[in-house]
Amino acid sequence: MKILITGGAGFIGSAVVRLAVSRGHQVVNLDALTYAGRLENVAPVADDPNYVFEHADIRDRAALDRVFATHKPDAVMHLAAESHVDRSIDGPGDFIETNITGTYNMLEAARTHWVHEGKPEGFRFHHISTDEVYGSLGEDGLFTEQTPYDPRSPYSASKASSDHLVRAWFHTYGLPVVLTNCSNNYGPYHFPEKLIPKVILNALQGKEIPVYGQGLNVRDWLYVEDHADALLLAVTKGTPGESYNVGGENERRNIDLVTTICALLDDMRPGTAPYADLIRYVEDRPGHDARYAIDPTFIGKTLGWRPSVTVEEGLRKTVQWYLDNQAWWKPLLDTDGVGTRVGVST
């Protein structure tokens, strides 16, 4: 299968690219290479004959038409997005343009291609989204595919909007779409503005480790390579018009996650004092959702997928990757949002 993957130089996208190429798929990686998109993330497959890179922006419809006409993909996996909640608080416009208008452009370019090719039955437009579109859970319950949307941040609202567009193109135009909504990802090549790599890298530098509020917010953690496996299953085996929730079944409070990482570092790269001594509680994020947790029963029953990596296993593998790959992360430390906090506007 020839798959056009948008955002394939980003964190999750690059994991999908690497796995798809390793499984023999032809991959066209379309990425605008914004601050979090890095070709180093796909270096392991860059010379593979089944891999092609296209430097293009999903906000540029003419560029998308050219890419579709040139490569004639059998499927699209749409991962390109602005994805950092804190950045969406400071600059929501980028999220509207990329996540909503960009998705509209992708849908129209894909529909034009699909119609031109005679509406092949096997074509798929796979839209990758987030559990944050569902809003915030209390102490009990899980997000299912039937959970009503209730986004609370500019980021989640823009992703919810894009989800609705994708469903509308299925119902109105018959475009064969598949949607997936995932829980928090982590693992190798994770851009250092996000919680887990920020904890690891601040600790290694002897810097304070910021924890929002009291660290009581709960997230369900999904190892990125497990997620990539689920996504390839959905695009190749998923039913058109269907949505699949992809969760790690690994709920943890933020403070417990942070202290676990500190304990791993104490074991794997001992310092002069316990790394947990660096933890500092800071002012909470505006509109911070209390808890996310996904029920992945449906994708398990219909497509046979289950997460294979526990959070303890995944965190150890992730910490080891950052210890072994200083050349990847060190140049990123001065990036806005890595060395300084963003998302404090109210």
C-alpha positions in Angstrom: 0.0 0.0 0.0 1.2 3.5 -0.8 0.4 5.8 2.2 0.6 9.6 2.2 1.4 10.5 5.8 1.0 14.1 6.8 3.1 15.4 9.7 5.5 12.4 9.3 8.5 14.3 10.7 6.7 14.9 14.0 6.6 12.7 17.1 3.7 10.3 16.4 3.9 10.7 12.6 7.6 9.7 12.5 6.8 6.6 14.5 4.1 5.7 11.9 6.5 6.4 9.1 9.3 4.2 10.5 6.9 1.3 11.3 5.1 1.5 7.9 8.3 1.4 6.0 9.6 -1.5 8.1 6.4 -3.4 7.1 6.9 -2.9 3.4 4.5 0.0 2.7 5.4 2.8 0.4 5.4 6.0 2.3 5.1 9.6 1.2 6.0 11.8 4.1 4.4 15.3 3.8 5.6 17.8 6.4 6.0 21.6 6.6 8.9 21.1 9.1 7.6 23.6 11.6 9.4 23.8 15.0 8.5 20.3 16.1 9.0 18.5 12.8 12.5 17.2 12.3 13.9 15.0 9.5 16.2 13.5 12.1 13.1 11.6 13.4 12.9 9.7 10.1 16.6 9.3 9.5 16.4 5.5 10.1 14.3 5.1 6.9 15.5 8.1 4.9 17.4 6.0 2.4 14.8 3.3 2.0 13.5 3.0 -1.6 9.9 2.9 -0.2 10.3 6.3 1.4 9.8 9.8 -0.1 9.7 13.2 1.6 7.6 16.1 0.4 8.2 19.5 2.0 4.7 21.0 1.9 2.2 22.7 4.2 -1.4 21.4 4.5 -2.5 25.0 4.4 -1.3 25.2 0.8 -4.0 23.5 -1.3 -2.0 23.8 -4.6 0.9 22.0 -3.0 -1.4 19.2 -1.8 -2.9 18.8 -5.3 0.6 18.4 -6.7 1.5 15.8 -4.1 -1.6 13.7 -4.8 -1.2 14.0 -8.5 2.4 13.0 -8.3 2.2 10.1 -5.9 -1.4 8.8 -6.3 -1.6 7.3 -2.7 -3.8 4.4 -1.8 -4.5 5.9 1.6 -3.9 9.0 3.7 -2.9 9.1 7.3 -3.5 12.7 8.4 -1.4 13.5 11.5 -0.2 17.0 10.7 -1.5 19.3 13.5 -0.6 21.9 16.0 -0.8 19.8 19.2 0.5 21.6 22.3 -2.2 22.8 24.6 0.0 25.5 26.2 0.9 27.0 22.9 -2.8 27.0 21.9 -3.5 29.3 24.9 -1.0 31.8 23.8 -1.6 31.6 20.0 -4.9 30.0 19.0 -4.8 31.3 15.5 -2.2 28.8 14.4 -4.3 26.0 15.7 -7.4 27.2 13.7 -5.4 27.6 10.5 -3.6 24.3 10.7 -6.0 21.9 12.4 -9.3 23.2 10.8 -8.4 24.9 7.5 -5.5 22.4 6.9 -7.8 19.4 7.5 -10.4 20.9 5.1 -7.7 21.3 2.5 -6.6 17.7 3.0 -10.2 16.4 2.7 -10.8 18.3 -0.5 -7.5 17.3 -2.1 -8.1 13.7 -1.1 -11.6 13.8 -2.4 -10.5 15.2 -5.7 -7.9 12.5 -6.0 -10.4 9.8 -5.0 -12.9 10.9 -7.6 -10.3 11.3 -10.3 -9.1 7.7 -9.7 -12.6 6.3 -10.0 -13.5 6.2 -6.3 -11.4 3.0 -5.6 -13.1 0.9 -2.9 -9.9 0.4 -0.9 -9.0 4.1 -0.6 -8.9 5.4 3.0 -8.6 8.9 4.6 -7.5 8.2 8.1 -7.8 11.2 10.5 -5.8 10.9 13.7 -7.2 12.9 16.6 -7.1 13.1 20.4 -9.1 12.1 23.5 -9.0 15.8 24.5 -12.0 16.4 22.3 -14.1 14.7 24.9 -13.3 17.2 27.7 -12.6 16.2 31.3 -13.6 13.1 33.3 -14.4 12.9 37.0 -12.9 10.2 39.2 -14.9 7.5 37.4 -15.7 6.5 33.8 -13.9 6.2 30.5 -14.1 7.9 27.1 -15.8 5.7 24.5 -16.6 6.3 20.9 -20.1 7.5 22.0 -18.8 10.1 24.5 -20.2 13.5 23.5 -17.6 16.1 22.5 -16.8 18.8 25.1 -13.4 20.4 24.3 -12.0 22.9 26.8 -8.9 24.4 25.1 -8.2 26.1 21.8 -6.2 23.0 20.8 -9.0 20.4 21.6 -11.6 22.7 20.1 -9.7 22.8 16.8 -9.3 19.1 16.8 -12.9 18.5 17.6 -13.8 20.8 14.6 -11.5 18.8 12.3 -13.1 15.5 13.5 -16.6 16.9 12.6 -15.3 18.0 9.1 -14.0 14.5 8.5 -17.3 12.9 9.4 -19.2 15.4 7.3 -17.1 14.5 4.2 -18.0 10.8 4.8 -21.7 11.4 5.1 -22.0 14.1 2.5 -19.5 13.0 -0.2 -19.0 9.3 0.6 -15.3 9.8 1.1 -14.1 6.6 2.9 -12.8 7.9 6.2 -11.6 6.3 9.4 -11.0 8.2 12.6 -9.0 7.4 15.7 -8.8 9.3 19.0 -5.8 8.5 21.2 -4.7 9.1 24.8 -1.4 10.8 25.7 1.6 9.5 23.8 5.2 9.2 25.0 8.4 7.5 23.8 11.5 8.2 21.6 11.7 11.4 19.6 9.2 13.2 21.8 9.7 17.0 21.4 11.0 18.4 24.7 8.1 20.8 25.4 5.9 17.9 26.5 5.8 16.6 30.1 7.8 13.4 30.0 10.8 14.6 28.0 10.7 17.9 29.9 11.0 16.1 33.2 13.9 13.9 31.9 15.9 16.7 30.4 15.3 19.2 33.3 16.5 16.5 35.7 19.6 15.7 33.7 20.5 19.5 33.6 19.8 19.9 37.3 17.0 22.3 36.6 13.7 22.6 38.5 11.0 20.1 37.4 7.7 22.1 37.1 4.5 20.3 38.0 1.2 22.1 37.4 -1.0 22.7 40.4 -0.6 19.7 42.8 0.1 17.2 40.1 -3.2 15.5 40.6 -4.4 15.6 37.0 -4.7 12.1 35.5 -3.7 10.9 32.0 -3.8 7.6 30.2 -0.3 7.0 28.8 0.2 5.2 25.4 3.6 4.2 24.2 4.1 5.8 20.8 5.1 2.6 19.0 2.0 0.8 20.3 0.0 3.8 18.9 1.7 3.5 15.5 0.7 -0.2 15.4 -2.9 0.7 16.1 -2.9 3.4 13.4 -1.6 1.1 10.7 -4.2 -1.5 11.7 -7.0 1.1 11.5 -6.0 2.4 8.0 -5.6 -1.1 6.5 -8.5 -2.9 8.3 -10.8 -0.2 9.6 -14.4 0.2 8.5 -15.2 3.4 6.5 -17.1 5.9 8.7 -16.0 4.2 11.9 -14.2 5.8 14.9 -11.7 3.9 17.1 -10.5 5.0 20.5 -6.8 4.0 21.1 -5.8 4.0 24.8 -2.8 2.7 26.7 -4.8 1.4 29.8 -2.1 3.1 31.9 -3.7 5.8 34.0 -1.3 7.8 36.2 -1.5 11.1 38.2 1.0 13.6 36.8 2.9 13.7 40.1 3.2 9.9 40.2 4.5 9.9 36.7 7.1 12.5 37.5 8.3 10.8 40.6 8.6 7.5 38.7 10.8 9.2 36.1 12.9 10.6 38.8 13.3 7.2 40.4 14.3 5.7 37.0 17.0 8.4 36.6 18.3 7.8 40.1 18.8 4.2 39.0 20.0 4.7 35.4 22.0 8.0 35.8 22.6 8.6 39.5 23.2 12.2 40.5 24.5 13.8 43.7 21.0 14.0 45.2 17.6 12.4 44.4 16.1 13.9 41.2 12.8 14.3 43.0 14.3 17.1 45.0 14.1 19.2 41.8 10.2 19.0 41.7 8.5 22.4 42.1 4.7 22.9 42.1 3.8 25.8 39.8 0.7 27.7 38.9 -1.8 25.5 37.1 -2.6 25.7 33.4 -5.7 27.7 32.5 -8.7 25.3 32.0 -6.6 22.2 32.9 -8.7 19.1 32.4 -8.8 16.9 35.5 -8.7 13.4 34.0 -8.5 11.6 30.6 -9.0 7.9 30.2 -9.9 5.9 27.1 -11.8 2.6 26.8 -10.1 0.8 23.9 -12.5 -2.1 24.0 -14.0 -1.4 20.6 -10.7 -1.4 18.6 -9.8 -4.6 20.5 -13.0 -6.4 19.6 -13.2 -5.3 16.0 -9.5 -5.0 14.9 -7.8 -7.2 17.6 -5.5 -4.4 18.9 -4.3 -4.1 22.5 -1.5 -2.0 24.0 1.6 -4.2 24.6 3.8 -1.8 26.7 3.1 -1.0 30.3 3.9 2.5 31.5 6.7 1.2 33.7 8.3 -0.6 30.7 7.7 2.3 28.4 9.1 4.9 30.7 12.3 2.9 31.2 12.8 2.6 27.4 12.0 6.3 27.0 14.5 7.4 29.6 17.2 5.2 28.1 16.5 6.7 24.7 17.1 10.2 25.9 20.2 9.2 27.8 21.5 7.6 24.6 20.5 10.5 22.2 21.9 13.7 23.6 22.8 14.8 20.0 19.1 14.8 19.1 17.7 16.8 22.0 20.5 19.1 23.0 20.0 21.6 20.1 16.3 21.9 21.1 16.8 23.2 24.6 16.6 26.9 23.7 13.4 26.5 21.8 10.5 28.6 23.1 8.4 26.3 25.3 11.3 24.1 26.1 13.5 26.4 28.0 10.7 28.7 29.0 7.0 28.2 30.0 4.3 29.0 27.5 0.5 28.9 28.0 0.1 31.3 30.9 -2.1 33.8 29.2 -5.7 34.2 30.6 
